[in-house]
């Protein structure tokens, strides 16, 4: 009788089976997420149960949380997945929530001494925090504070370097938080971008200027087209103006040799009598003749360019801990591109903005000056944040900041460097 009823109402039966299947899969996913959170909290509790001397204070961790990241979901993601791990680890955690864009820069100027800085957000939050940090008068001291990154934003480019790939957001966030507790760090390069009047802006990923970036910003406007929104944004971009060429002048310096790393532990101070003997010997010895040193002029290369897009990127995405030279990658894409190629390459650049297609000019530089013609309109994309296009000087600050990373990723970097 039941089977006959189900057969006679097959539409309702099909709908009910689909609804039950979806509900069961949703509940199973929630159960798996809770298991991941529980395992991460147990691992964090092992750090919190470690004994420390009574004279040693607790480590202070300052978290800069952007609640607006990930379309307003960042606060809930942080409180459910990352906050319990940090509190169980025994850290003295202070959470600073930003209320508006640019607030993190101002808060960093007023921040007192801390042992850890943790950034909870996306690329924009990272860019704001490191800009505020490196604008401080005592940035030489504060730049040595290790930084943790909890990926909560829509775009988290830095997480591809620091943590293993994961399709589960809960696992990705818990792995990033646990990596902060494990203490493994890697040095990352920073770009210092300075205009003629404005204060410098700092970035860990790239600076982009061109048509692909402008079209990528408008992709969200075509949300109603579903999977075709990316191609639509680039196609409609070709209808407004074609060919899309950007004229500029570029001056740059080549790569620089990497100096040897300074030892973390300073050598012990010699005894008093040794220091007195050295000073007396230096005082009584005849002053050496000063030999004038020849100052080698910097070899600037100058280039006139016409391009579809220009990008200046750090090597943080392909991090090599053993390389002997420091440089940033400048990609100047050819301006002779058809509309079909523009649409296809635009879709590729949405997946990987650092692709440098065939026919592009690639330059390795440690410093460059970008001069734009008067009346140039448009915007720069600096770590996926929009800034007004203007003449700028971009300088590489090699190994400026240390970020916490997953130990497995560090081992992979070292293993790849040996091979």
C-alpha positions in Angstrom: 0.0 0.0 0.0 2.9 2.4 0.8 4.7 1.6 -2.4 1.5 2.1 -4.4 1.1 5.5 -2.8 4.6 6.5 -3.5 4.3 5.4 -7.1 1.0 7.3 -7.6 2.7 10.5 -6.2 6.0 10.1 -7.9 6.7 13.8 -8.1 6.3 14.4 -4.4 8.4 11.2 -3.8 11.2 12.4 -6.0 11.2 15.8 -4.3 11.2 14.2 -0.9 14.1 11.9 -1.7 16.2 14.8 -3.1 15.4 16.9 0.0 16.3 14.1 2.4 19.5 13.4 0.5 20.6 17.0 0.6 19.7 17.3 4.3 21.6 14.2 5.2 24.7 15.3 3.3 24.5 18.8 5.0 24.2 17.2 8.4 27.1 14.9 7.7 29.2 17.8 6.5 28.4 19.7 9.8 29.4 16.6 11.8 32.8 16.3 9.9 33.4 20.0 10.6 32.8 19.6 14.3 35.3 16.6 14.3 37.9 18.8 12.7 37.3 21.6 15.2 37.5 19.1 18.1 40.8 17.6 16.9 42.3 21.1 16.4 41.3 22.2 19.9 42.8 19.1 21.4 46.1 19.8 19.6 46.0 23.4 20.8 45.3 22.3 24.4 48.6 20.4 24.3 50.3 23.7 23.8 48.4 25.3 26.6 49.2 22.5 29.0 53.0 23.0 28.7 54.6 24.3 31.9 56.5 27.6 31.8 58.7 29.3 34.5 56.8 31.5 36.9 59.0 34.4 36.0 58.2 34.2 32.3 55.1 36.2 31.2 52.5 34.9 28.8 53.0 35.6 25.2 50.8 38.4 23.9 49.0 38.0 20.6 47.2 40.9 18.9 44.6 39.8 16.4 43.4 42.3 13.7 40.0 41.0 12.6 38.1 42.4 9.6 34.5 41.4 10.2 33.5 42.6 6.7 35.7 40.1 5.0 34.1 37.2 3.1 30.9 39.2 2.7 30.4 39.7 6.4 31.0 36.1 7.4 34.6 36.6 8.7 33.6 37.3 12.3 31.5 34.1 12.6 34.3 32.0 10.9 36.9 33.4 13.3 34.8 32.8 16.5 33.8 29.3 15.5 37.1 28.0 14.1 40.1 30.1 15.1 39.3 31.8 18.5 38.9 28.6 20.5 42.3 27.3 19.3 44.0 30.6 20.2 42.5 30.7 23.7 43.3 27.1 24.5 46.9 27.5 23.5 47.8 29.7 26.5 48.3 32.9 24.6 47.1 36.3 26.0 44.9 37.1 23.1 43.6 40.6 22.3 41.2 40.9 19.4 40.9 44.2 17.6 38.0 44.5 15.2 38.1 47.0 12.4 35.0 49.1 11.7 36.0 50.8 8.4 38.5 50.6 5.6 41.9 51.9 6.5 41.4 51.7 10.3 44.0 49.0 10.7 46.7 51.4 9.5 45.8 53.9 12.2 45.6 51.3 14.9 49.0 49.9 14.1 50.5 53.4 14.7 49.1 53.3 18.3 49.8 49.6 19.0 52.0 48.8 22.0 54.6 46.0 22.2 53.3 42.6 21.4 54.8 39.2 20.8 52.7 38.1 17.9 50.6 39.9 15.3 47.8 37.8 13.8 45.8 39.0 10.7 42.3 37.5 10.3 40.9 38.6 7.0 41.8 38.7 3.3 44.4 40.4 1.1 43.1 43.8 1.9 43.5 43.3 5.6 47.0 42.0 5.1 47.9 45.0 3.0 46.5 47.4 5.6 48.3 45.8 8.6 51.7 45.6 7.0 51.4 49.2 5.7 50.5 50.5 9.2 53.3 48.4 10.7 56.0 49.6 8.3 55.0 53.3 8.5 55.8 53.4 12.2 58.9 55.4 13.2 60.2 52.3 15.1 59.4 49.9 12.2 62.9 48.4 12.5 61.9 46.9 15.8 58.3 46.0 15.0 59.1 44.4 11.6 60.9 41.6 13.6 57.6 40.6 15.3 56.4 37.4 13.6 53.1 37.6 11.8 50.3 35.0 11.5 47.7 35.0 8.8 44.3 33.4 9.2 42.6 33.3 5.7 39.0 34.5 6.1 38.6 36.8 3.0 37.3 36.2 -0.4 40.9 36.5 -1.8 43.7 35.1 0.3 46.7 34.9 -2.1 49.2 34.5 0.7 47.6 31.4 2.0 48.8 29.4 -1.1 52.4 30.0 0.0 52.0 29.5 3.8 49.5 26.6 4.0 48.6 23.4 2.1 45.6 23.6 -0.2 42.3 22.5 1.2 38.8 22.5 -0.2 37.3 22.5 3.3 37.3 26.1 4.7 37.1 24.8 8.3 40.2 22.6 7.8 42.0 25.5 6.1 41.3 27.9 8.9 42.2 25.5 11.7 45.4 24.5 9.9 46.4 28.1 9.6 45.7 28.8 13.3 47.7 25.7 14.4 50.6 26.7 12.2 50.9 29.9 14.3 51.2 27.8 17.5 53.9 25.5 15.9 56.2 28.5 15.4 57.7 27.8 12.0 58.3 31.0 10.0 59.5 32.0 6.6 60.8 35.4 5.4 58.7 37.2 2.9 59.6 40.1 0.5 57.7 43.4 0.6 57.1 46.0 -2.1 57.4 49.6 -1.0 55.2 51.7 -3.4 55.6 55.4 -3.0 53.9 58.2 -5.0 55.1 61.8 -5.3 53.0 63.1 -2.3 51.3 60.2 -0.6 52.8 58.1 2.2 54.2 54.8 1.0 52.0 51.8 0.6 53.4 48.3 1.2 52.4 45.0 -0.4 53.4 41.4 -0.2 52.0 40.2 -3.5 51.9 42.6 -6.5 50.9 45.8 -8.2 48.8 45.5 -11.3 47.8 48.1 -13.8 46.0 47.4 -17.0 42.9 46.1 -18.8 42.7 42.7 -17.3 42.7 44.1 -13.8 40.0 46.7 -14.7 37.8 44.0 -16.2 38.3 41.6 -13.2 36.9 44.3 -10.9 33.6 44.4 -12.8 33.1 40.6 -12.9 30.8 40.8 -9.8 28.4 43.1 -11.7 27.5 40.3 -14.0 26.6 37.8 -11.3 23.3 37.0 -13.0 25.2 35.3 -15.8 26.6 32.6 -13.5 29.7 30.8 -14.8 29.7 33.1 -17.9 30.2 36.3 -15.8 34.0 36.3 -16.2 33.9 36.1 -20.0 31.1 38.6 -20.1 33.0 41.2 -18.1 36.0 40.9 -20.4 33.9 40.8 -23.6 32.0 44.0 -22.7 35.3 45.6 -21.8 36.4 45.2 -25.4 33.3 47.0 -26.7 34.1 50.3 -24.9 37.5 50.9 -26.2 39.8 48.9 -28.5 42.7 48.4 -28.7 43.3 48.9 -25.0 46.9 50.2 -24.7 48.6 51.7 -21.7 51.5 54.0 -22.3 54.2 54.5 -19.7 58.0 54.9 -19.1 59.8 52.5 -16.9 63.2 52.8 -15.3 64.6 49.9 -13.3 67.7 48.5 -11.6 68.7 44.9 -11.9 68.7 42.2 -9.1 70.9 42.6 -6.0 73.1 40.0 -4.3 71.5 38.6 -1.2 73.6 39.3 1.9 74.2 36.5 4.4 71.7 36.0 7.1 72.6 37.5 10.4 72.8 35.1 13.3 69.7 35.2 15.6 71.8 34.9 18.8 74.3 37.8 19.3 77.8 36.8 20.3 78.6 37.2 24.0 80.3 40.4 25.1 84.0 40.0 25.8 85.4 40.6 29.3 86.2 44.1 30.6 89.9 43.9 30.3 89.7 42.7 26.7 87.5 45.7 25.8 89.9 48.1 27.6 92.9 46.6 25.8 91.2 47.0 22.4 90.3 50.6 23.1 93.8 51.5 24.3 95.4 49.9 21.2 93.0 51.7 18.9 93.8 55.0 20.7 97.6 54.7 20.5 97.8 53.3 17.1 98.5 55.7 14.2 95.3 56.7 12.3 95.0 54.9 9.0 95.1 56.9 5.8 91.7 57.4 4.4 91.4 55.9 0.9 88.7 57.6 -1.1 86.2 55.1 -2.2 84.9 55.2 -5.7 81.1 55.3 -5.8 79.7 53.3 -8.7 76.8 55.0 -10.3 73.6 53.0 -10.4 72.9 51.5 -13.8 69.4 52.5 -14.5 67.7 50.9 -17.5 65.1 53.0 -19.3 62.2 51.5 -21.3 59.3 53.0 -23.1 56.3 50.6 -23.0 52.9 50.2 -24.6 51.1 47.3 -22.9 47.8 45.7 -22.2 48.8 45.1 -18.6 51.8 45.7 -16.4 52.4 43.7 -13.2 55.1 44.0 -10.6 55.2 41.0 -8.3 57.2 39.6 -5.4 58.6 36.1 -5.5 56.6 35.1 -2.4 54.3 32.9 -4.5 57.3 30.8 -5.7 59.3 31.2 -2.5 62.9 30.0 -2.7 64.7 30.0 0.7 68.1 29.4 -0.8 68.3 31.8 -3.7 71.3 34.1 -3.9 69.7 37.2 -5.5 66.8 39.4 -4.6 64.5 40.7 -7.2 60.9 41.3 -8.2 59.2 40.1 -11.4 58.0 42.8 -13.9 55.7 41.4 -16.6 55.0 43.7 -19.6 52.3 42.1 -21.7 52.2 42.7 -25.5 49.6 45.2 -26.7 48.9 43.3 -29.9 46.1 41.0 -28.7 42.9 40.1 -30.4 39.5 40.3 -28.6 39.2 36.6 -28.4 42.6 36.3 -26.8 41.7 39.0 -24.4 38.6 37.2 -23.2 40.4 33.9 -22.9 43.5 35.3 -21.1 41.2 37.3 -18.8 39.6 34.1 -17.6 43.0 32.5 -17.0 44.1 35.6 -15.1 41.1 35.3 -12.8 42.3 31.9 -11.8 46.0 32.9 -11.6 46.8 36.6 -11.9 50.5 36.0 -12.0 50.5 34.2 -15.4 52.8 35.9 -17.9 51.6 34.8 -21.4 53.8 34.2 -24.4 55.1 37.3 -26.1 55.4 39.2 -22.8 58.6 40.9 -21.7 59.8 39.7 -18.3 62.2 41.7 -16.3 63.9 41.1 -13.0 64.5 44.2 -10.9 65.2 45.3 -7.4 63.8 48.8 -7.9 61.8 50.6 -10.5 60.2 54.0 -11.3 57.0 54.0 -13.3 56.2 57.3 -15.1 52.7 57.8 -16.5 51.6 60.4 -19.0 49.7 63.4 -17.7 46.0 62.9 -17.6 46.3 59.1 -17.2 43.1 57.6 -15.8 42.4 54.3 -14.2 43.5 52.5 -11.0 46.3 50.3 -9.7 45.5 47.0 -8.0 47.9 46.7 -5.0 47.3 43.4 -3.3 43.7 43.4 -4.8 43.0 46.8 -3.3 42.2 49.7 -5.6 44.4 52.9 -5.6 44.5 55.8 -8.0 47.0 55.4 -10.9 49.9 57.9 -10.5 53.7 57.9 -11.1 55.2 55.7 -8.4 58.6 54.3 -7.3 58.5 50.6 -6.4 61.3 49.3 -4.2 61.9 45.7 -3.1 62.4 45.1 0.7 63.9 41.6 0.7 63.0 39.3 3.6 61.4 42.2 5.4 58.7 40.3 7.4 58.5 36.9 8.9 55.2 35.0 8.5 54.2 31.8 10.3 53.8 28.9 7.9 52.8 25.2 8.1 55.9 23.1 8.8 55.0 20.8 5.8 55.2 23.8 3.4 58.6 24.8 4.8 59.9 21.3 4.2 58.6 21.3 0.7 60.4 24.6 0.0 63.7 23.3 1.3 63.3 20.0 -0.5 62.5 21.8 -3.8 65.5 24.1 -3.4 67.9 21.1 -2.8 66.6 19.4 -6.0 
